[in-house]
Amino acid sequence: MNNVRVEEQVRLLQREAVLAGEVIDSLRREHRAAIDALRLEIEALRRCLKILHPEFDGYDDVLREQVLRETDPEAL
């Protein structure tokens, strides 16, 4: 009787682990899609700036380095 109960609990835990893995995979795909969308938006903004302000070309690297040094992304 105890063996049956233990085996059932093991099966339930295995099923729960599988479902948790599926949720993690789904969240990972959603996060990758969101990151890709942000990358596209950033690239569109960068190109727009370069069209509107040609002198911006080359300065974006300087700005990026400055932001990396001065900004805490966790605080945003």
C-alpha positions in Angstrom: 0.0 0.0 0.0 2.8 2.4 0.9 4.6 1.5 -2.3 1.6 2.4 -4.4 1.3 5.8 -2.7 5.0 6.5 -3.1 4.9 5.5 -6.8 1.9 7.8 -7.3 3.7 10.7 -5.6 6.8 10.1 -7.8 4.6 10.1 -10.9 3.0 13.3 -9.8 6.4 14.9 -9.1 7.6 13.8 -12.5 4.6 15.3 -14.3 5.0 18.5 -12.3 8.7 18.7 -13.4 7.7 18.2 -17.0 5.1 20.9 -16.8 7.5 23.3 -15.1 10.0 22.6 -17.9 7.4 23.4 -20.5 6.6 26.7 -18.8 10.3 27.6 -18.6 10.7 26.8 -22.3 7.7 29.0 -23.2 8.9 31.9 -21.1 12.4 31.6 -22.7 10.8 31.8 -26.2 8.7 34.9 -25.1 11.8 36.6 -23.7 13.8 35.9 -26.8 11.0 37.4 -29.0 10.8 40.5 -26.7 14.6 40.9 -26.9 14.5 40.6 -30.7 11.8 43.2 -30.9 13.8 45.6 -28.7 16.9 45.1 -30.9 14.9 45.9 -34.0 13.5 49.1 -32.4 17.0 50.2 -31.3 18.4 49.6 -34.8 15.5 51.6 -36.3 16.1 54.5 -33.9 19.9 54.4 -34.6 19.3 54.6 -38.3 16.8 57.4 -37.9 19.3 59.4 -35.8 22.0 58.9 -38.5 19.6 60.1 -41.2 18.4 63.1 -39.2 21.9 63.9 -37.8 24.7 62.5 -40.0 27.3 63.6 -37.4 25.8 61.0 -35.1 27.5 58.3 -37.1 30.5 57.2 -35.0 29.4 59.1 -31.9 27.0 56.3 -31.0 29.9 54.2 -29.8 31.1 57.0 -27.5 27.6 57.4 -26.1 27.2 53.6 -25.6 30.5 53.5 -23.6 29.4 56.5 -21.6 26.0 54.9 -20.8 27.6 51.6 -19.8 29.9 53.4 -17.4 27.4 55.7 -15.9 24.1 53.7 -15.9 23.0 50.9 -13.6 20.6 48.8 -15.7 19.1 47.3 -12.5 18.1 50.8 -11.4 16.1 51.4 -14.5 
